[in-house]
């Protein structure tokens, strides 16, 4: 397949995707998972990838040189390399982290996360199904997990398919609760859960930052999910911690995480409510906080509204500034690649301007070492974590 010059250049410098729109009027007649040679304008080879006939990403690039097949040997080599990188960079005692970070570890459309003795594999395209067994065999050989679960998250042009629970394809079934360890804390997770296990490894640096800034502060944790930020704040000696989430079940798991760490769940206030309504109530009552964590979902339906990070983050910042004291910190997170770092900063600025409050960026965090990113693949660097200090 001959690519336009700009697309060929991006592939050549490391971008792992060829979007369907780049094919123009040259649709391929190939089955899912077929190997496709990608050529530059002069006919030179710039990459070889696997074809997906249904998704927005038509080809995922695995190799950029001749004579290397996309096969089990390649998968085994790259799994071994990924595991070695984590062993070299991650601290001892950490057992919740990313083992394989898809494109940036040379295995497009495949991620692997470790939770204690169990691994969770996510496959994002049917084009890689033929490599599944090789991936599982390599993981077992390198890590000897108790069990490996696989979740298929295929997304066609028609949209996401419903997500089912993880399928156990190697080893033994996980217990109802798996306890993992991070920075001296414990968290309960469910490796079989179809949407999220209960702890997001990519936010580890942000959680540590919040813990380091929470001593003696009144902390508000919005969109708290299972309360990991609240656990960090409570351990650090926050004078007050409030967790807010629409899902009462998530708040119950947050209480359990506090108990796992020897912290009194009754000393943390839990509110099952819409974040905007809680903020309005706190503002009306004059309640103030010294540190607020904002980690909203990229897109979610709340009580009477639909929240979109790309569209509504500025409004959220405005509302939060109404319940903060002078000198307060706002820890703002976004994990959607659709919102660039520049656009995220602009949303923060717009929110502060609407509140007529001056803020400054004092700290930033990104993806931890187990989420490496290829420099030529900006979409892989999706996480923004910005700490604002208000005047």
C-alpha positions as CSV (number, residue, x, y, z in Angstrom):
1,X,0.0,0.0,0.0
2,X,1.5,3.3,-1.1
3,X,0.9,6.1,1.5
4,X,0.7,9.9,1.0
5,X,4.0,11.6,1.8
6,X,2.8,13.1,5.1
7,X,1.4,9.8,6.4
8,X,4.5,7.9,5.3
9,X,6.7,10.4,7.2
10,X,4.6,10.0,10.4
11,X,4.9,6.2,10.2
12,X,8.6,6.5,9.5
13,X,9.3,8.5,12.6
14,X,7.3,6.2,14.8
15,X,3.6,6.7,14.5
16,X,1.9,3.3,14.7
17,X,-1.4,4.0,13.0
18,X,-2.7,4.5,9.5
19,X,-6.2,5.9,9.7
20,X,-8.8,4.7,7.3
21,X,-9.3,8.2,5.9
22,X,-5.6,8.1,4.8
23,X,-6.4,5.3,2.3
24,X,-8.6,7.7,0.3
25,X,-10.2,5.9,-2.7
26,X,-7.9,2.9,-2.3
27,X,-9.8,0.5,-0.1
28,X,-8.0,-2.8,0.7
29,X,-9.7,-6.1,-0.1
30,X,-8.1,-8.0,2.7
31,X,-9.2,-10.0,5.8
32,X,-8.8,-8.9,9.4
33,X,-5.2,-9.4,10.5
34,X,-3.7,-9.6,7.1
35,X,-0.1,-8.2,6.9
36,X,0.2,-5.0,4.9
37,X,3.4,-3.5,3.6
38,X,3.3,0.3,3.8
39,X,5.3,2.2,1.1
40,X,6.4,5.8,0.9
41,X,5.8,8.0,-2.2
42,X,8.9,6.6,-3.9
43,X,8.0,3.0,-3.2
44,X,10.4,2.6,-0.2
45,X,9.2,0.4,2.7
46,X,8.2,2.5,5.8
47,X,6.5,-0.2,7.8
48,X,4.5,-3.5,8.0
49,X,1.3,-3.7,9.9
50,X,-1.9,-5.7,10.5
51,X,-5.1,-4.7,8.7
52,X,-8.4,-4.0,10.4
53,X,-11.3,-3.7,7.9
54,X,-13.8,-2.3,10.4
55,X,-12.1,0.3,12.6
56,X,-11.1,3.9,12.2
57,X,-7.5,2.7,12.3
58,X,-7.0,0.7,9.2
59,X,-3.4,-0.5,9.8
60,X,-1.4,-0.9,13.0
61,X,2.3,-0.8,12.4
62,X,4.5,-3.5,14.0
63,X,7.8,-3.4,12.2
64,X,9.6,-0.8,10.0
65,X,12.2,-3.0,8.2
66,X,12.2,-5.8,5.7
67,X,12.5,-9.4,6.7
68,X,10.8,-9.3,10.0
69,X,7.5,-11.2,10.3
70,X,4.6,-10.3,12.6
71,X,4.5,-13.6,14.5
72,X,4.8,-15.3,17.8
73,X,8.6,-14.9,17.9
74,X,8.1,-11.1,17.6
75,X,5.5,-11.0,20.3
76,X,7.7,-13.1,22.7
77,X,10.7,-10.8,22.1
78,X,8.7,-7.7,22.8
79,X,7.0,-9.0,25.9
80,X,10.4,-10.0,27.3
81,X,11.7,-6.5,26.6
82,X,8.7,-4.9,28.2
83,X,8.9,-6.9,31.3
84,X,12.7,-6.2,31.6
85,X,12.0,-2.5,31.4
86,X,9.5,-2.6,34.3
87,X,11.8,-4.6,36.4
88,X,14.5,-2.0,35.9
89,X,12.4,1.0,36.6
90,X,9.6,0.2,39.0
91,X,10.0,0.1,42.8
92,X,9.9,-3.2,44.7
93,X,6.6,-4.0,46.3
94,X,4.5,-2.4,43.5
95,X,2.2,-5.0,42.1
96,X,-0.4,-3.0,40.2
97,X,1.2,-1.6,37.0
98,X,1.2,-1.8,33.2
99,X,3.2,-4.7,31.8
100,X,2.7,-4.0,28.1
101,X,1.7,-0.6,26.9
102,X,0.4,-1.5,23.4
103,X,1.9,0.6,20.6
104,X,4.7,2.1,22.7
105,X,6.0,-1.4,23.6
106,X,5.8,-2.5,20.0
107,X,2.5,-4.5,20.4
108,X,-0.3,-2.3,18.9
109,X,-3.8,-2.8,20.2
110,X,-2.6,-4.9,23.1
111,X,-2.2,-3.8,26.7
112,X,-1.4,-5.9,29.7
113,X,-1.9,-4.8,33.3
114,X,-0.8,-6.6,36.4
115,X,-2.9,-6.8,39.6
116,X,-1.2,-8.9,42.2
117,X,-0.8,-12.4,40.9
118,X,-3.2,-11.8,38.0
119,X,-2.9,-10.2,34.5
120,X,-5.6,-8.4,32.6
121,X,-5.1,-8.3,28.8
122,X,-7.1,-5.8,26.7
123,X,-7.3,-6.3,22.9
124,X,-8.5,-3.3,21.0
125,X,-8.7,-4.7,17.4
126,X,-9.7,-8.1,16.0
127,X,-6.7,-7.8,13.7
128,X,-4.4,-9.0,16.6
129,X,-6.5,-12.0,17.6
130,X,-4.1,-14.3,15.8
131,X,-1.4,-13.2,18.1
132,X,-3.4,-13.7,21.3
133,X,-2.0,-17.2,22.1
134,X,1.5,-16.1,21.5
135,X,1.0,-13.1,23.8
136,X,-0.5,-15.3,26.6
137,X,2.3,-17.9,26.3
138,X,4.9,-15.2,26.5
139,X,3.3,-13.6,29.6
140,X,3.1,-16.9,31.4
141,X,6.7,-17.6,30.6
142,X,8.0,-14.3,31.8
143,X,5.8,-13.6,34.9
144,X,4.2,-17.0,35.9
145,X,0.9,-15.3,36.9
146,X,-1.8,-17.2,38.8
147,X,-4.3,-16.4,36.0
148,X,-4.7,-14.3,32.9
149,X,-7.9,-12.6,31.8
150,X,-8.6,-11.2,28.4
151,X,-11.1,-8.5,27.5
152,X,-11.9,-7.6,23.9
153,X,-12.6,-3.9,23.4
154,X,-13.1,-3.8,19.7
155,X,-14.4,-0.5,18.3
156,X,-15.8,-0.5,14.8
157,X,-16.9,2.5,12.8
158,X,-20.4,1.8,14.2
159,X,-19.2,2.4,17.7
160,X,-18.2,0.4,20.8
161,X,-19.5,-3.1,21.4
162,X,-20.9,-3.8,24.9
163,X,-18.1,-4.8,27.2
164,X,-18.4,-8.2,28.9
165,X,-16.4,-9.5,31.9
166,X,-12.9,-10.7,31.4
167,X,-12.5,-14.2,30.1
168,X,-10.1,-16.5,32.0
169,X,-7.7,-18.0,29.3
170,X,-4.8,-19.1,31.4
171,X,-4.4,-20.3,35.0
172,X,-6.9,-20.2,37.8
173,X,-9.8,-17.9,38.5
174,X,-9.2,-14.9,40.7
175,X,-10.9,-14.5,44.0
176,X,-13.7,-12.0,44.4
177,X,-11.2,-9.5,45.8
178,X,-7.5,-9.1,44.9
179,X,-5.5,-6.8,47.2
180,X,-2.7,-4.9,45.5
181,X,0.0,-2.7,46.9
182,X,1.2,0.8,45.9
183,X,3.5,3.2,47.8
184,X,2.8,1.3,51.1
185,X,-0.9,1.3,50.6
186,X,-3.4,-1.5,49.8
187,X,-6.3,-1.4,47.3
188,X,-8.9,-4.0,46.5
189,X,-9.5,-4.7,42.8
190,X,-11.5,-7.0,40.6
191,X,-9.5,-8.3,37.6
192,X,-12.7,-9.7,36.0
193,X,-14.6,-6.3,35.9
194,X,-15.7,-5.3,32.4
195,X,-15.1,-1.6,32.8
196,X,-12.4,-0.9,35.4
197,X,-10.8,-3.0,38.1
198,X,-11.0,-0.4,40.8
199,X,-7.6,1.2,40.5
200,X,-6.1,3.1,37.6
201,X,-2.3,2.4,37.4
202,X,-1.7,5.4,35.2
203,X,-2.7,7.9,37.9
204,X,-0.1,6.6,40.4
205,X,2.1,9.7,40.1
206,X,-0.9,12.0,40.7
207,X,-2.0,10.0,43.8
208,X,1.5,10.3,45.3
209,X,1.5,14.0,44.6
210,X,-1.9,14.5,46.4
211,X,-0.6,12.4,49.3
212,X,2.5,14.6,49.6
213,X,0.3,17.8,49.7
214,X,-2.5,16.7,52.0
215,X,-1.1,17.0,55.5
216,X,-3.1,19.4,57.6
217,X,-5.5,20.2,54.7
218,X,-9.2,20.0,54.1
219,X,-9.4,17.7,51.0
220,X,-12.3,17.3,48.6
221,X,-12.1,14.4,46.2
222,X,-14.6,14.8,43.3
223,X,-15.5,11.8,41.0
224,X,-13.8,9.8,43.7
225,X,-14.6,6.3,42.3
226,X,-13.1,3.8,44.8
227,X,-11.4,6.5,46.8
228,X,-7.7,6.0,46.0
229,X,-7.0,9.7,46.3
230,X,-8.9,9.9,49.6
231,X,-6.9,7.0,51.0
232,X,-3.6,8.9,50.2
233,X,-5.0,12.1,51.7
234,X,-6.2,10.4,54.9
235,X,-2.9,8.5,55.4
236,X,-1.0,11.8,55.0
237,X,-2.9,13.5,57.8
238,X,-5.6,15.6,56.1
239,X,-7.8,17.2,58.7
240,X,-10.9,16.6,56.6
241,X,-11.6,14.3,53.6
242,X,-14.7,14.3,51.5
243,X,-15.3,11.8,48.7
244,X,-18.0,12.5,46.1
245,X,-19.2,10.1,43.4
246,X,-22.5,9.3,41.8
247,X,-22.1,5.6,42.4
248,X,-22.9,4.5,45.9
249,X,-21.2,1.1,45.1
250,X,-17.9,2.9,44.3
251,X,-18.1,4.8,47.6
252,X,-18.6,1.6,49.5
253,X,-15.5,0.2,47.9
254,X,-13.7,3.4,48.9
255,X,-14.7,2.8,52.5
256,X,-13.3,-0.7,52.2
257,X,-10.0,0.6,50.9
258,X,-9.7,2.9,53.9
259,X,-10.3,-0.1,56.2
260,X,-7.7,-2.2,54.4
261,X,-5.2,0.5,55.3
262,X,-6.1,0.8,59.0
263,X,-7.9,4.1,58.4
264,X,-11.3,4.9,59.9
265,X,-13.8,5.1,57.1
266,X,-16.2,7.1,59.3
267,X,-13.6,9.9,59.4
268,X,-14.0,10.4,55.7
269,X,-17.3,11.9,54.5
270,X,-18.9,10.1,51.6
271,X,-21.5,11.7,49.4
272,X,-23.3,9.8,46.6
273,X,-24.3,12.7,44.5
274,X,-23.6,14.8,41.4
275,X,-20.4,16.7,41.7
276,X,-21.9,20.0,40.4
277,X,-24.8,19.8,42.9
278,X,-22.5,19.1,45.8
279,X,-20.3,22.1,44.8
280,X,-23.3,24.4,44.6
281,X,-24.5,23.2,48.0
282,X,-21.0,23.7,49.6
283,X,-20.7,27.2,48.0
284,X,-24.1,28.2,49.4
285,X,-23.1,27.1,52.9
286,X,-19.7,28.7,52.6
287,X,-17.8,25.5,53.0
288,X,-14.1,25.7,51.9
289,X,-11.3,23.3,51.0
290,X,-7.6,23.6,50.8
291,X,-7.0,20.9,48.2
292,X,-9.5,19.6,45.6
293,X,-9.0,16.6,43.3
294,X,-10.8,16.8,40.0
295,X,-10.6,13.5,38.1
296,X,-13.8,13.4,36.1
297,X,-14.5,10.7,33.5
298,X,-14.0,11.8,29.9
299,X,-17.7,11.4,29.2
300,X,-20.5,10.5,31.6
301,X,-24.2,11.0,32.2
302,X,-25.0,12.5,35.5
303,X,-28.2,13.6,37.2
304,X,-29.9,15.7,34.6
305,X,-26.7,16.5,32.5
306,X,-24.1,14.8,30.4
307,X,-20.5,15.7,31.3
308,X,-17.8,15.9,28.6
309,X,-14.3,16.7,29.7
310,X,-13.5,18.4,26.4
311,X,-16.6,20.7,26.8
312,X,-17.3,21.0,30.5
313,X,-13.9,21.1,32.3
314,X,-13.8,24.9,32.4
315,X,-17.2,25.0,34.1
316,X,-16.1,22.4,36.7
317,X,-13.0,24.5,37.5
318,X,-15.2,27.6,38.0
319,X,-17.5,25.7,40.4
320,X,-14.5,24.3,42.3
321,X,-12.9,27.7,42.8
322,X,-16.2,28.7,44.6
323,X,-15.4,26.3,47.4
324,X,-11.7,26.9,47.8
325,X,-9.8,29.0,50.3
326,X,-7.0,31.5,49.2
327,X,-3.8,29.5,48.6
328,X,-5.8,26.3,47.9
329,X,-4.5,23.7,45.4
330,X,-6.6,22.1,42.6
331,X,-5.3,18.8,41.3
332,X,-6.8,18.5,37.8
333,X,-6.7,15.3,35.8
334,X,-7.8,14.3,32.3
335,X,-7.1,11.1,30.6
336,X,-8.7,11.7,27.2
337,X,-6.4,12.0,24.2
338,X,-9.1,14.1,22.5
339,X,-8.1,16.9,24.8
340,X,-4.5,18.1,24.2
341,X,-2.3,19.5,26.9
342,X,-2.7,22.9,25.4
343,X,-6.5,22.6,25.2
344,X,-6.5,21.3,28.8
345,X,-4.5,24.3,30.0
346,X,-6.9,26.6,28.1
347,X,-9.9,25.0,29.8
348,X,-8.3,25.6,33.2
349,X,-7.6,29.2,32.3
350,X,-11.2,29.7,31.1
351,X,-12.6,28.2,34.3
352,X,-10.4,30.5,36.5
353,X,-11.3,33.6,34.4
354,X,-15.0,32.8,34.7
355,X,-14.6,32.6,38.5
356,X,-12.5,35.9,38.5
357,X,-9.8,34.1,40.4
358,X,-6.1,34.1,39.5
359,X,-4.4,30.6,39.4
360,X,-1.0,29.4,38.5
361,X,0.4,26.0,37.5
362,X,2.7,24.9,40.2
363,X,3.2,21.2,39.4
364,X,2.6,18.7,36.6
365,X,2.6,15.0,36.4
366,X,2.3,12.6,33.5
367,X,2.3,8.9,32.8
368,X,4.5,6.8,35.1
369,X,7.5,4.7,33.8
370,X,5.3,1.6,33.1
371,X,3.4,3.7,30.5
372,X,6.3,4.5,28.1
373,X,5.4,6.6,25.0
374,X,7.1,6.6,21.6
375,X,8.1,10.2,20.8
376,X,6.4,10.1,17.4
377,X,3.1,9.0,18.8
378,X,1.5,12.0,20.6
379,X,-1.8,10.2,21.1
380,X,0.0,7.8,23.4
381,X,0.8,10.6,25.9
382,X,-2.8,11.1,26.9
383,X,-2.7,11.8,30.6
384,X,-2.7,15.4,31.9
385,X,-2.3,16.0,35.7
386,X,-1.9,19.7,36.6
387,X,-1.8,21.3,40.0
388,X,-3.1,24.8,40.2
389,X,-2.6,27.2,43.1
390,X,-5.2,29.9,43.5
391,X,-4.5,33.4,44.7
